[in-house]
Amino acid sequence: MNYARFFNAVSKARVASPIRELTAIQQRGPPTLISLASGMPNTDMFPFTQASITLPDDSQLHLDQKLIKRALQYSQTPGIPELVQWLKALQVQLHSPPTYNLTPEQGQTDLCVTTGSQEALSKTFEMLVCPGDNVLMDDPTYPGTLAAVRPLGCNLLPVETDQLGMRPESLRAVLSRWMPEECRNPQSDIPKVLYTIPNGGNPTGATLSLERRQEIYKIARKYDLLILEDDPYYFLQFTRPRLPSFLSMDVDGRVLKFDSFSKVLSSGMRVGYVTGPKPVITKIVLHIQASTLHTSTLTQMILFLLLEKWGVDGFLQHCDRVSDFYKERRDHMIKSADKWLTGLAEWHSPSAGMFLWIKLSGILDSHKLIMEKAMEKEVLFVPGSAFSVTPGQPSPYVRAAFSQSSPEQMDKGLERLASLLKEESQQF
């Protein structure tokens, strides 16, 4: 693939930081290396000597004096090497990327640790998008993505979704304005980027079927699109085996997969990772070098100690327990929805994630209803308009999360919503 056509002028102008490169060289060097190049602070002056973290089984992760010094120091931008290698092995086991053994120039699979997947997403859009570009994405979609991409001055092209995710026929219809061969014309405004949440979509809870994934990838090949696979709910699929990722079917090196530990280990640790073709990952690394330098070495070290202790099988077993927990919460919410909202709203039971997407019958726009009247009933949802690709577009939907509330709270909350909807219907 010609990756140069995807990068904007700012990204093309990025070069490696010599200081960052020296940091990597120093940390790979032998113990006998005398470095007078380093501008790192002296760890002997840090007021921490050791740390221990207790796990649910009462075992501990221990950072002794040597490890804590390393964990509190600057580290390499792509991530601490042992964590990067562990994550690469995980991706090979889970997804077997077809491009894994290609040369770097051909799009060999690479990986970078990021400060949550949100950092990776925002930096990727800043790398790829120019003012006036056309960008394809799920509609509705995650507001964090909208917040990252709207200020870049591009045109967001909404692609319709349903309970099975992005509709390939809608994607074809949007792209029908262009001929596929226009992707070779630098002057054309043909879209270059397709963003989608394939599993447990936020807000809809939709999960793309295998057939749709295959069809969307086929369309992406036809129009030479980069696929941004935002997959924070990959491990929260409620059925096993998990559905194949776009990364697993990527024979061209056109997929960037964004993963996160926020939903399965800790949201506050802020550790994510992006996997994709090396020429693109390298540009993300250069952007991080010029901004945050690297994800917290301390949180990376704690994470690695946990993953090393568990092994891949132990980690996946933990993910299964987390998924089963949310599946049970999903079932409680569906039971309460059936009990209180039948005849007042419509919904589909999600097969992944944390959200139920509810269409309110007889309501054109849920925003005022939720932001004003629902608060009077002491219940809160997110109005559907918050997720619309087109700003200001009215929506009859609300998003209900089943991640935090107890079954009793979910039941009471949906009862209050039902009461509100009945009151609204009596006014007309």
N, C-alpha and C positions, 0 to 999 in steps of 0.2 A: 504493500500500500504506500501511497505517496502521503506520508504524514505531514509534510510541510504545508499542504493545502489546508490543513485544519488549524494551524497555529496562527494567532494574530500577531501583529507587529511587536507588541510588548513581549510576548512569549519568545518570539524569534530573537529578540535582542538580549535575552537573559544569558549570562555566562556564569560559570562556576566561580564561587567565592574562593580565592586562594587560601584564606584562613580556614574555611571549612574543609578544604581538601587536605590541608596540613593536619587538621584535627584527626581526620580519618587515617592518615599515614602514621601519625604518632600512636594512635590507639592500636594499630596493627603491628607496630614495631616491637622488637625484642626488649626484654627488661634492661639490657645493657645500653639501650639508646639514650644518648644525652641530647635533650631537646632544649635549645635556647630560643626556639621559635615560638613556643606556646605563650599565649596571653591568658591562659586559664588561671583562675584564682587558686590559691593553695588550699587544698582540702583540709589541712591541719587546722585551719582557722574557722572551719565550719563547726557550729556548736551542737553537733549530733555525733554520737559514737556508735549506736546500734539501734535496731528496730525489730520488733516481732509483731506478726499479725496472726491472730487465732482464727482457725477455720471452724465450721460447724461441728466437725468430729473431734474438736479440741486439739488437733495437731496444729503446728505452727509453721509459718514461713519466717525464716530468720535472716536478717541482713546483719552480718557481723561487721567488725570495724572496716575490713577491706571492702566488702560489698557496699556498705553504706557510703563510703567515700566515692566509689565509682557511681553509685546511684544519684549522688548529689552534684555530680560534675556534668559539664557539657558532654554531649555524645554525638554520634554520627547522624546526619540529617535523615537518611532513609529509615533509621531505627537502630536499636542496639542489635548487633549481628546475630546473636543467638535467638532473639525473638523473630527477626526477619526470616531466618532459616526455618524456625518452627512453623511459622505461618505459611511459608512457601510449601512445606511438606503437607500441611493441612489442606491447602488449596489443591495440590496434586491428588491427594486422597479423595477429596470431596468432588472435584470438578474435572480432573484430568484434562487441563487445557490443551487442545490440539497444537497450540503454538509453543508449548513449553520448550521444545528442543530445536526451535528455529534459531537462526542467528539474530543478534540484536537488531540489525538493520531490517530484517524481515518481520520484526514485531515479536521477538521472543518474549514470553511472559516474564514480567518483573513485578515487584511488590514494594510498597512504601508504607511505613507506619505513619499515621496522621493523628492530629489532636481531635479525635472523633471523626466520623465520616463527613460531618458538616464542613470541616476545614477542607477535606479533599474535594468535596463537591464545589464549594465556592471557588477554590483555586483552579479547578478544572474549567468551570465556566469562564473565569477571568483569563484563562489560557486560550480558550477556543473561540470566544464570541467577540465580534466587532459590532459597533453601532450599525443598526440597519439589518443585521443578520436575521434570518428566520430560524427559529428553534422549535422543534417539535416536542410536545410533552403530553402526558396524561391530563385529562380534564374530568374531574377535579384532581388537584395534586397537593403535595406537601407545601405548606406556606413557607417553610424555611428555604426551600428551593426558589420559590417565587421572590423571596426577599433577596436572595443572592443574585438572581439573574435579571430582574427588572431594571435595576439601576444601570445595567450595561448598555441600555439603549437599543436592545434588539426587539424583534417582533416575536411574540410567543404565539405559536400556532397550536390551538387546542385540538387534541385527538380524542374522540369520544371513547368512553369506557362503559362497561356494565359490570355485572357481578363476576365476570370472568376476566376483568381487566381491559387493557387496551384492545379496541376492535380493529383487526387488520383491514377491514373494508373501509373504515373511517380513515386510517392512515393512508391507504391508497387514494382515497378521494382528496385528501389534503394535498398529497404529492402530485396529483394529476395536473396541477398548474405547470409543471415542469416536465421536460423530457429527460430520461435517465442520463443521456449523454451530456447534458448540461453540467454534470458534476466535473467534467474535464475543462470547463470554461471558467477561468478565474474571475471573469466579470459577471457571471451569473449569480443571482441571489438564491439559488437552490439551497434548501436546508442541508447542513452538514452534521447536525447533532440531533439525536433522539434520546430523550430522557424518559425513563419509566421506572416504576416501583413494581416489580413482578410478583412479590409475595406479601399478602396481608396489607395491601396498599393503604397509605394514610392520605385521605380519611376513609376510603370506601371499604377497606378490609378485603378488597378483591385480590384474587390470585390468578395469574395467567395460566390457562391450560397449556399442556405440552404442545398441542396442535397450534395454538396461537403463537407461542414462542417460536416455533419453527417457521411459521408464516411471516412473522415480523422480522426474523433474522434474514429470511429470503428477500424481503422488501429492502432491508438495509443494504444487502449486497448489491441489489439492483441499482440503488440510488447512491451507493458509496457513503452511507451514513456511519458515524461513530455512535455506538449504543452506550449510554450511560446507565448502567444497571444498578440502581440504588436499592440495596438489599439488606436493610437493617433487621428485617423480620424473617430472614432466611431460616434461622434456627427455630422460629416460632411457627413453623408449619405443623398443623395438627394431625396430619397423616404421614405415615412413613411407608416406603422410602420418600424422601423429599424430591420435589420436582427438579428436573435438570435445569441448571442455570444457563443464561446466554453464554457465559464464559465457557461452559462445557461444550458448546456447539460452535465455538468461534474458530473457524479454520483460517480466517483472514488476519486476525489481530485487529479487530474493529470494536472490541468490547472492553470497557472499563467497569470493573465490578467494585462497588463500594460496600464494605462490610463494617460492622460495628460490634463492640463488646457491650454497648450501653444497655441493650435489652436482656442480656443473659448473665453478665458479671457485675457491671457497675456503670451507671450513667455518669457519675461524678469523676471517675478516673480519666475520662475523655481520651480513650484510645480506640482508634479505628484503623482500617487499612484499605488501601486501594490496590487492585490487581489489574494489570493490563499490559499492552505492548510497551517494551522498554523505551522506545523513542518518546512516548507520551509520558510515561512515569518519570523519566529523566527531567522533563520540563517541569513537572510538579515539584520534584525535589529542588530544582533551582529556585522556584518560587518560594518554597519553605525556607531555603537558605537565606533569602532576602527578607524574610518576615519573622516567623517564630523560631527559626533556627532548627528546632526539632521538637518532637513530643517529649513531655517530661520524662527524663531518664528514670526518675524514681518510680513513676507509675508503670513504665515499661518493665523495670526490673521486678517489681512486685508481681506483675502479670506473668512474666516469664517464669518466675519461681513457682507460681501456681500451676501453669500449664505443664511445666517440666515434671512437677509432682504428680499431676493427674495422668499425663500422657494424652494422646489423641482420643483413645477410647474413653478415658475418664471424663475428658471435656465434653465429648458427645453425649455421654450418659447424663451429665449435668444439664446439657441443653435439652435433652429429652424430658427431664424432670421439670424444667422451666416451661417447656411447651405444654406438657400435660397440665400444669397448674393453670395456664391461661386458657387451655381448652375447657377445663372445668368451669372457669369463670365465664367463658363464652356461653357454655350451656346454661348457666344460671341466668344470664342476661336474656337469652333467647326464651327461656321459660317465662320470665317476667314480661317480656314483650308480648308473647302469645297471650298471657293472662290479661294485660292491661290495654294493649294497643291494637288488638285485632279490630278491624273496621275503622280505626282512626289513623293508621299509618301502614307503610309497607317497608319490608326489609328482606335481605338475604343473609343467611347464616354464614359468617366468614370462615374460611378454612385455614386462616393464619392471622397472626398479628394480635392487636389489642382493641379493635374498633368495630362498632356496629354503625352502619350508615342507614339512617332512618328517613324515609320520605313521608312528610306530614301531609295527610289528605286534606284538600281544601285550603291549603296555605300556599300562597304564591312566593312569599319570601319570609324565611324564618328569623331574620335578623332582629327585627323589633320585638317579635314574640319572645325570643330567648333573652335578649339583652335587657328588656324591661319587665315584661310580665312573668317570665319564668323565675326571675330573681324574687319577685313577690311571693312565689310559691316555694321559695327556698330550694330550687333545683337549677342546675346549670349544665348546659351542653354547648358545643361550638356550632354556631350557625354555618350552614353550608356555603354561604357566600365567601367565607374566609379562605376557602380552598379553590375558588374559581380562577381559572387562568385569565379570564377577561375581567378586569377590575369593575366592581360595581354591579356585576351581573346578579340578579335576584336568584335565590335558590330555595326550594321547598324542603331541603334536607337539613338534618342536624347530625353531628357526630357524637356518639356516646362511647366513652372508653370504659372497658371492664377490667382494667389492669389494677386499679387501686381500691375501688369500692368493694365492700363486702356484699355477699348475696342479698342481705337484708337491705343495705343501702341502695343497691340496684333496683330492688323490687319497689321500695318506697319512692325512689326517684322517678321511675317510669309510671307509677301510680299518679304522682303529681303532674307529670307531663300529660297523662290521659285526662286528668281533671281540667287542665288548662285548655286542651284541645276541645273538650266538650263545651267549655264556656265560650270558646271562640266560635264554634259552630252554631251556638244559640243566638249569636249576634247577627247572623245573616239569614 
